[in-house]
Amino acid sequence: MVTNSGIAERWAGLASAADDERVGKMREVLDDVLALGDAERTSTIESMVQSEYALDEAQLRPFTISRLRAWLQVADGNMDGATSLARGYDAAFDKLGASLAMRRSTMVQTVARHDLTPEEVAGLFNLIPSIVRQVPKSTAPTRVYDKPEQKKPFWKFW
C-alpha cells in the first residue's frame, strides 16, 4: 500500500521528469490518490499542493500543464474521480491562503490561455469552472483596432 507521504514525495519528484513522460507519471500518482479513502485523500492532496506550489515559476508552469492534462486523462475514464481531485485542490487552497490561491489561479489561467488546446480548455470547464471562467473559449487572435485618425483643426490647413 502506498502511503500519504510516499505519494506526495513522488508528486514533488515529477518536477524533474521529462515533459513527455510527466503526464503519464502524474496519471499513475493520481490513480493512487483516487484509491485512498476520503480523509487520507484530503491530506495527501494538501501535501501535493504544498510541494507543487513550492516550485519556482520556471518549474511550475510545465508542471501545471502536465497536471491539467493528467486531470483531463482521468476525466476521460472517471469524471467523478477527476472532479474529486479538483475539489480536493480547491479545499487545499482554501486552507493555504489568498496569495497561494492567487498564484494558482494566475498560473492555471496563463497555461490555459497559452499552452492548452481549445478542446483541453473546454474539458477543464467541467473540472475547474471557477478558475477557467476568465479564459476565452476561442483561441482566435483578437483584433487590434488602430486609434482613429485625429483630424487637424480646420484652421491648420498646412
C-alpha positions, 0 to 999 in steps of 0.5 A, spaced: 500 500 500 502 506 498 502 511 503 500 519 504 507 521 504 510 516 499 505 519 494 506 526 495 514 525 495 513 522 488 508 528 486 514 533 488 519 528 484 515 529 477 518 536 477 524 533 474 521 528 469 521 529 462 515 533 459 513 527 455 513 522 460 510 527 466 503 526 464 503 519 464 507 519 471 502 524 474 496 519 471 499 513 475 500 518 482 493 520 481 490 513 480 493 512 487 490 518 490 483 516 487 484 509 491 485 512 498 479 513 502 476 520 503 480 523 509 487 520 507 485 523 500 484 530 503 491 530 506 495 527 501 492 532 496 494 538 501 501 535 501 501 535 493 499 542 493 504 544 498 510 541 494 507 543 487 506 550 489 513 550 492 516 550 485 519 556 482 515 559 476 520 556 471 518 549 474 511 550 475 508 552 469 510 545 465 508 542 471 501 545 471 500 543 464 502 536 465 497 536 471 491 539 467 492 534 462 493 528 467 486 531 470 483 531 463 486 523 462 482 521 468 476 525 466 476 521 460 475 514 464 472 517 471 469 524 471 467 523 478 474 521 480 477 527 476 472 532 479 474 529 486 481 531 485 479 538 483 475 539 489 480 536 493 485 542 490 480 547 491 479 545 499 487 545 499 487 552 497 482 554 501 486 552 507 493 555 504 491 562 503 489 568 498 496 569 495 497 561 494 490 561 491 492 567 487 498 564 484 494 558 482 489 561 479 494 566 475 498 560 473 492 555 471 489 561 467 496 563 463 497 555 461 490 555 459 490 561 455 497 559 452 499 552 452 492 548 452 488 546 446 481 549 445 478 542 446 483 541 453 480 548 455 473 546 454 474 539 458 477 543 464 470 547 464 467 541 467 473 540 472 475 547 474 469 552 472 471 557 477 478 558 475 477 557 467 471 562 467 476 568 465 479 564 459 476 565 452 473 559 449 476 561 442 483 561 441 482 566 435 487 572 435 483 578 437 483 584 433 487 590 434 483 596 432 488 602 430 486 609 434 482 613 429 485 618 425 485 625 429 483 630 424 487 637 424 483 643 426 480 646 420 484 652 421 491 648 420 490 647 413 498 646 412 
